[in-house]
């Protein structure tokens, strides 16, 4: 993914490729888990949730997921089998570099009723990755959501519940409270409010699936969201993907072919692996940033 970013592949395309990779790894891990545990007692489906489901994942995205089966909720054998299968799949994803959601939106947990707005927002984004389809498609379930005003009000309140950061640190807007106080959180302070608002506006326009930019375009076309406001917000996910790609640590470049199999020719720029890792330095030259920090000679 770093190579795609460095090759100037569009941020949205990099996000889509990341989601495709996660889907492929997930399918393989589910197949291996089924081979180990045996056939599920009831037909089941693995669902991708969150940014992976919307195909807006970045290399640092965690994996939201769910497992559903056809049959009564009280089926203890099906629930036991699903938890065992989900545990193996999530462990495999973590080992492959795709950690599970830290807030518990994963297939091993039971949904909590008190988190209904969060659960609805996750299910609206859900996309089948593995399994059988024995029920209506998820977009079809919510297609008439705009006729259910209570649901739209619930999602609207949830979208507006995020308090944008208002603190400033050297001309950068930072979080004003919580464990990230004084830090710049692009996801929580910039992207999540746009995603939630687009979900509400899209459902009010009759669009239940799709990416955040697609929902914003549909909302602008249906006049459920101001066209200028929708156009401004459409750039948010792409910008966040771009910043995320720039912030990923770069692999070390070997001085010879001993460790990576590729050599750096004499005089070729060597990429700094530190905080200013996007700047290439010539051997023997000080970076422009360092010269300015040190003052005039």
TORVEXMI-783162 format. One record per atom (N, C-alpha, C): residue in one letter; y, z, x. Coordinates in steps of 0.05 Angstrom, whole numbers, plus 5000, padded with zeros to 4 digits. Atoms other than C-alpha are relative to their C-alpha. Example, Ala and Ser with C-alpha at 12.3 -4.5 7.8 and 13.67 -1.06 7.14 Angstrom:
BEGIN
A497650005018
A491051565246
A502450005018
S497649994984
S497951435273
S502250144985
REM end
This chain:
BEGIN
X497650005016
X500050005000
X502550005017
X497750004982
X504750145058
X500549725010
X499850284990
X503249445084
X501349824979
X498850165022
X505049145016
X503050054999
X497249935001
X511649525016
X501549885024
X498750114976
X513249315088
X500149704998
X499950295004
X511648595067
X501949914978
X498050055021
X517148655014
X498849904974
X501150055027
X512348594955
X501650164980
X498449865020
X516048784892
X498850274993
X500949725005
X515749524875
X498150014976
X501850005024
X512749384806
X497349895006
X502650114992
X507248964837
X498450205016
X501449804984
X505549504887
X498950224982
X501049795019
X505050014830
X497649904985
X502350115015
X500449554791
X497549985017
X502350014982
X495949444852
X498950275004
X500949724996
X495650194863
X498350084976
X501649935024
X493250284791
X497449864999
X502550165000
X488049734798
X498050135019
X501849874981
X485250074860
X498950264989
X501049755012
X484850744824
X498049944978
X502050075021
X481350414765
X497349925012
X502550094987
X476250084811
X498450235012
X501349774988
X474750724848
X498850184978
X501049835022
X474151104782
X497549894988
X502450125012
X469150604753
X497650045017
X502349964982
X464750644814
X499150295000
X500749724999
X464951404815
X498650084974
X501349945026
X463151434740
X497249895001
X502750114998
X457250964753
X498250185017
X501649834982
X454851404810
X499350274986
X500549755014
X455652034767
X497949974978
X502050055021
X451651724710
X497349975012
X502650024987
X446151534758
X498950275008
X500949734991
X445852254783
X499450184977
X500349815022
X446552614716
X498349894978
X501550125022
X442952124671
X501949894979
X498450125022
X445351754610
X501450214984
X498649815017
X450652114569
X498650044973
X501349955026
X447852444506
X501449854977
X498650155020
X453252084466
X501849795015
X498250204987
X457351444480
X502750135007
X497449884991
X463551634520
X501749795013
X498150184987
X469751314549
X501850175018
X498249884981
X473851494610
X502849874996
X497350105005
X481351434597
X501850065024
X497849954981
X486851354648
X502550084985
X497649905013
X493151724630
X502449985020
X497749984983
X500251774657
X500849745014
X499050244985
X503051304710
X497949805006
X502250184994
X496251014727
X499449834975
X500550145025
X495250824653
X502249794995
X497850185004
X502150504651
X500249795022
X500050174976
X500750154718
X502750035014
X497549944986
X506850494748
X499550215022
X500749804980
X503250904800
X501249935027
X499250034972
X505851014871
X498050145017
X502049884983
X501851234932
X499750304997
X500149715002
X503651964919
X499350094972
X500649925027
X501951954845
X497350154998
X502549885006
X496652434820
X498749864977
X501650155019
X491252224771
X499750174975
X500449885026
X491652414697
X497649864987
X502450135011
X485152294659
X499050154976
X501249885023
X481152444597
X497349874995
X502650105008
X474052364572
X499750054970
X500549975029
X472452244498
X497249904994
X502650095008
X465752174464
X499949954970
X500350055028
X463451914397
X498150204988
X501749795011
X460852494356
X501650244994
X498549765007
X462653184332
X501150155024
X498849854978
X467253614375
X498250245008
X501649764995
X462254184369
X497449945016
X502550074986
X456753804407
X500150125029
X499949864974
X455654284465
X498749845023
X501350164979
X450953814503
X501949785010
X498150214992
X456053254502
X502350125017
X497849884986
X461653724525
X499150095028
X501149924974
X457254004581
X499749765019
X500550244984
X455353314605
X502749885009
X497350114993
X462653074603
X501350165022
X498849834979
X465053664645
X498749955026
X501450044974
X459653554697
X500749735011
X499450274990
X461052804701
X502949995010
X497150004992
X468652914703
X500450145026
X499749864975
X467953424759
X499249835024
X500950174977
X464152934803
X502049775004
X498150224997
X469052364789
X502650105012
X497549904989
X475252784802
X499750085029
X500449934972
X472253054867
X499949755017
X500050254985
X470852344889
X502749875003
X497350114998
X477852114872
X501750155020
X498549844981
X480752694911
X499349935029
X501050064973
X476452524971
X501049725009
X499050264994
X478951804966
X503149995003
X497149994998
X486252034968
X501549994974
X498750015026
X487652054893
X499650274987
X500449735011
X488452794874
X500550014970
X499749965029
X487953034803
X502750124993
X497549895009
X493953234762
X500050315004
X499949714995
X496253934784
X500650164975
X499349865025
X498554104713
X497750024980
X502449975017
X491554054684
X499449774981
X500550235018
X491853374649
X497749845012
X502350134988
X484853204673
X497650034982
X502250025018
X478153054642
X498250254999
X501649765000
X475153724660
X501150224982
X498749795016
X479954124616
X500049934971
X499750045029
X480154224541
X503049994993
X497150025008
X486754024507
X500850264986
X498949765013
X491154604486
X501949924978
X498450075024
X494354574417
X502950055005
X497249944996
X500754894441
X501549805017
X498850214984
X501954304487
X499949734985
X500250255016
X501853794430
X501849785008
X498250224992
X508053404451
X499049865026
X501050114975
X505153314521
X497549844995
X502550145006
X498353124494
X500549734986
X499450255014
X501252604447
X501149805019
X498850194981
X505352294502
X497949895019
X502150094982
X499252254547
X498149804985
X501950175014
X494751954493
X501349734993
X498650255006
X500051434474
X499849815024
X500250164975
X499751194547
X497249935007
X502850024991
X492151224551
X499049725000
X501350274997
X488150624574
X497150045008
X502949974993
X480450564574
X499449885028
X500850104974
X477550484644
X497049955002
X502950024999
X470050584634
X498950104973
X501449905024
X465350654574
X500049804977
X500350165024
X464450394504
X502450034982
X497949995021
X469350234449
X498750014973
X501349965026
X466650524385
X502050104979
X497949915018
X473350694352
X502449825003
X497650174997
X480150364340
X501350035027
X498549984975
X484150204402
X502350194997
X497949795001
X489250734420
X502649894990
X497550115011
X495250274408
X499949974970
X500250045029
X492650134338
X500350264985
X499849745013
X492350874322
X502950074996
X497249935002
X499750954336
X501849774992
X498350235006
X502150284312
X502050054978
X498249935022
X505250574249
X501550265005
X498749754994
X508351154286
X502950014990
X497250005009
X515450944265
X500250084971
X500049915027
X513451104194
X499650304998
X500449715000
X511851824214
X502350135015
X497549904988
X518652124226
X499650265014
X500549754986
X515952804244
X499049965028
X501150064973
X512052504302
X502249905018
X497850114984
X518152114326
X501950225008
X498249784993
X522452734322
X498850185022
X501449834980
X517253124362
X500349875028
X499850144974
X517152594417
X502949985009
X497250014992
X524752534415
X501050265012
X499249744989
X525753274426
X498750055027
X501349974974
X520653264482
X501449835021
X498650174981
X524252684515
X502750115009
X497449894994
X530853054512
X499850285011
X500349734990
X527953714536
X500450025029
X499750004971
X528553514609
X503050045006
X497249954992
X534953814637
X500549855027
X499650154975
X537653324689
X501350185021
X498849834978
X539553614757
X503049965001
X497150014999
X546853784763
X501250125026
X499049894975
X547354124831
X500549785020
X499450204979
X550253754891
X499550125027
X500349924972
X548353784964
X500649755016
X499150234984
X552153305009
X499949744984
X499850245018
X553452814951
X497349914988
X502650065012
X546152834929
X499550204977
X500549835023
X544353104860
X497350135004
X502549854995
X539053654868
X499450184977
X500949825022
X535054114823
X501650265001
X498349765002
X539054714798
X498350254998
X501649765004
X533155184786
X497149935005
X502850044997
X525655274792
X499149995029
X501150004973
X521155194852
X501149785018
X498850224985
X524754554873
X503150035001
X497249965000
X531654864870
X501249915027
X498750094976
X536354534919
X498749765013
X501450234989
X531653944930
X500349764981
X499950245016
X531953224906
X497249934991
X502650075012
X526153084859
X500349754983
X499650265013
X526152344841
X498449984974
X501750025024
X520352414792
X501050174977
X499349825021
X522453024753
X502949964990
X497250025007
X529952914755
X500949724992
X499150275006
X530252154750
X498149834984
X501950185013
X523851814728
X498850114974
X501349895024
X520552284677
X501749984975
X498350035025
X526552294629
X500149714991
X499950285008
X526751534630
X497449924987
X502650065011
X519251474617
X499750114972
X500349885026
X519451964560
X501849884979
X498250125019
X525551654528
X499049724992
X501150275006
X522450954534
X497650024981
X502349975018
X516051204501
X500950054971
X499049955027
X519951484441
X501349754989
X498650245010
X524450874435
X498149774994
X502050225004
X518550394442
X498550054974
X501549945025
X514650754387
X501749964976
X498250055023
X520750744342
X500449714995
X499850295003
X520949994354
X497449874993
X502750115008
X513549914337
X498349925024
X501550074976
X511149834409
X498750265011
X501449764992
X505850344428
X498849995028
X501250024973
X503150084494
X501849835017
X498450164982
X505949754555
X501350185021
X498649864979
X509949944616
X502750114990
X497449895008
X516450324614
X502149784997
X498050225004
X520749694626
X499449844975
X500750155024
X516949334570
X500850154975
X499249835023
X518249914522
X503049994997
X497150015001
X525649914540
X501049734990
X499250265010
X526149164528
X499649984970
X500650005029
X522749244460
X502050174985
X498149825014
X527349824442
X502749874998
X497450145001
X533549414460
X499949784980
X500250225019
X531048824420
X500050104971
X500249895027
X529649264359
X502450184994
X497649845004
X536349624368
X499450304996
X500549715001
X533050304373
X501250145025
X498749904976
X536450384441
X502249805008
X497950174992
X543050114465
X499149815022
X500950204981
X541949464504
X500950065028
X499049944974
X546349674562
X498550245012
X501449764990
X543050354567
X497149935007
X502850084994
X536050034564
X499949855026
X500050164976
X537949544619
X500350185025
X499549814977
X540450114664
X497450155006
X502449844996
X534150524654
X497649835010
X502350164991
X529449934667
X499849995031
X500150014970
X531349954741
X498950265012
X500849744989
X529250684748
X497250005012
X502750004989
X521650594756
X499749845026
X500250174976
X522450024806
X501350135024
X498649864978
X527450424848
X498350235010
X501649774991
X522951024849
X497649915016
X502250124985
X517050594872
X500949925028
X498950084974
X521450314927
X500450245018
X499549764984
X523651004951
X497450135008
X502649884993
X516451254948
X498749855023
X501250164979
X514150674991
X501350065027
X498749944974
X519450825043
X499450275011
X500449734990
X517751555046
X497150065009
X502849954991
X510251465060
X499850015030
X500449994971
X508051665130
X498849755011
X501050244987
X506751075176
X497750075019
X502149954981
X500251035215
X501049965029
X499250024972
X500951125290
X499349725011
X500450254987
X501450495332
X499050065028
X501149944974
X496950515393
X501449845022
X498850144977
X499650335462
X498149795011
X501950204991
X493249945476
X498049974978
X502050065020
X487049715439
X497950224997
X502149805000
X483250365449
X499550134974
X500549855024
X484350695382
X500349844975
X499650155025
X486750185331
X499149715002
X500950284998
X484349525359
X502349805002
X497750184998
X491449235362
X501950115021
X498349914978
X496049255422
X502949954993
X497150045002
X503549325425
X500949875025
X499250154976
X506348805472
X502450145013
X497749884987
X511349035524
X502649904988
X497450075012
X518449045495
X500049984970
X500150025029
X515949025423
X501050264988
X499049755012
X519549525377
X497850184991
X502049805008
X515650165365
X501250164977
X498949875024
X516450475296
X499850315004
X499949714998
X518651195297
X498450124977
X501649885021
X513851645258
X501350254989
X498749765009
X518852195246
X501549964974
X498550005025
X523852325191
X501549744996
X498550255002
X527651695206
X498149775006
X502250184993
X521251285206
X500549714992
X499650275008
X524250655176
X501549845022
X498550144979
X528350495239
X498249945023
X501550084976
X525150115296
X501750055024
X498549944976
X527150325366
X498949825023
X500750144976
X527149935430
X499550215022
X500449804979
X524150315489
X502550025018
X497749964983
X529750625529
X502650014986
X497550005015
X534850565474
X500150244981
X499649785020
X537651145433
X500749874973
X499450115026
X537951035359
X503050034993
X497249995008
X544750905326
X500650274987
X499649755013
X543851535285
X500450225021
X499849794980
X542851965346
X502649985016
X497550034985
X548851665383
X502350104983
X497849905016
X553351805324
X500050304997
X500149715002
X550752505318
X500950145025
X499349884975
X551952635391
X503049985005
X497250034995
X559152405386
X500649785020
X499350214981
X562951915430
X499150075028
X500949944973
X560451845502
X502350115017
REM end
